């Protein structure tokens, strides 16, 4: 069952060792409590999938979903 409310795109960050990935996901401000956006189950599943990709350092797949930022060495 989909949440009813205003749908917006919000950034989420997936952190890896020496890198981070910024992805835009859909969130909903529910009519019942519009104080903060909520994520639906399919978005949470996607974020879990992206965390597994980050752990495996699968940059090619991660880049299909967002922007990968590599930490520069000093």
C-alpha positions in Angstrom: 0.0 0.0 0.0 1.5 3.3 -1.1 1.6 6.2 1.3 -0.7 9.1 0.5 0.8 12.6 0.6 3.2 14.9 -1.2 6.0 13.1 -3.0 9.4 14.7 -3.2 12.9 13.7 -4.2 15.5 13.7 -1.4 19.2 12.9 -1.3 20.5 9.9 0.6 24.1 9.0 1.2 25.7 5.6 1.1 29.1 5.5 2.7 31.9 3.2 1.8 35.6 3.0 2.7 37.2 6.1 1.1 34.1 7.0 -0.9 30.4 8.0 -0.7 27.5 7.7 -3.1 24.7 10.3 -3.3 21.4 9.0 -4.6 18.1 10.7 -5.1 15.1 8.7 -3.8 11.4 9.4 -3.6 10.0 10.2 -0.2 6.5 11.0 0.9 5.3 13.7 3.4 2.2 11.7 4.7 -1.0 13.5 5.1 -1.4 12.2 8.7 2.0 13.6 9.8 3.8 15.9 7.3 6.5 16.8 9.8 9.2 14.8 7.9 9.4 12.7 4.7 9.0 8.9 5.0 10.5 6.2 2.8 8.4 3.5 1.3 9.5 -0.2 1.5 10.8 -0.4 -2.1 13.1 2.6 -1.5 14.5 1.0 1.7 15.1 -2.2 -0.3 17.0 -0.2 -2.9 19.1 1.5 -0.3 20.0 -1.9 1.2 20.9 -3.1 -2.3 23.1 0.0 -2.7 24.8 -0.6 0.6 25.7 -4.2 -0.5 27.1 -2.8 -3.8 29.2 -0.3 -1.8 30.5 -3.0 0.4 31.5 -4.9 -2.7 33.0 -1.7 -4.2 30.9 -2.2 -7.4 31.4 1.4 -8.6 30.0 0.6 -12.1 26.6 -0.4 -10.6 26.6 2.4 -8.0 27.1 5.0 -10.8 23.9 3.8 -12.4 22.0 5.0 -9.3 23.9 8.0 -8.2 27.1 10.0 -8.0 30.2 8.4 -6.5 32.6 10.7 -4.7 36.0 9.3 -4.0 38.1 10.6 -1.1 41.3 12.1 -2.2 44.5 10.9 -0.5 46.5 13.6 1.3 
